[in-house]
Amino acid sequence: MDFRSINWLAVIVCVLVVMFSGGLWFNQKTFFPIRWKSMGKSEKDDPGSGNMGLLWSLTVVSAIVQVIFMALFVKAIGMLMGGPTLGSGLLTGFLLWFGFVAPTHLVNKLFEGHSLKVWALENGNHLVNFLLIGAILGVWR
């Protein structure tokens, strides 16, 4: 793993894109109300009742870690295909999502007693994010 080969500006942009994408995906006018209801929550339940500083800090740290390691994988898979490209970036994002994120998250959701709808809504966001990250890192060297 050569961390020196990472385009750190692209990492920052990807983290911002992921944060923006998640904000759109789980907005009050998009999928948040459906997900909230599917989790058995009502309008009376307060989604922001926890430590929001900690929540957002860990969200940003998680996004940074994901993007850094996606950068390494995009480069590695891209090199197998003649160099990183849009296609190899998208493929990398999809494979990492399909092989690791989606099945792990599925098991967690099932054992938490959530429906497949909750899993689909949350993993739709993860898939979009992994594809966006892969695409950006694949084309931005």
Phi, psi and omega in degrees: 000117181253095181292342178290340182277357183281136174275099187291330175294319177296324177299313180298316179298317179297319178298317178296319178297317179297317180295318179294315180300314179297323177296321176289316184298316184255033176286157178300337181261001179242249189265351182302310182299322179294313180297314182300314179294320180295337178274003179083017181265154177247176179295339180284337179287134183266114180290342183253034185274351180270191178282096185294328177297314178294317180303310182289325177298313180291329176296315179293316179300317178299318179296319179298313180299314179301313183293319179300313182286330173297321179300318178295317180290321178299318179294314182297312180290322177300321180295329176291340183249017178096007179126151180299136178218176174303314181298315181290329176293315177297317179298316179299313179300315180295314182296318178294319177296309184294323184273333186237308187290304186300310182291323179295316180293325178300312179300315179301313182296319180296316180288338175280352180084018179271159181280167175295336178297317178298314179301314182296317180296314181291320182282338171299318177295316178298318180298311179303315181296316180294324177291318178298314179299312180300317181296314181297313182290332179291326184260339185257103182261000000 
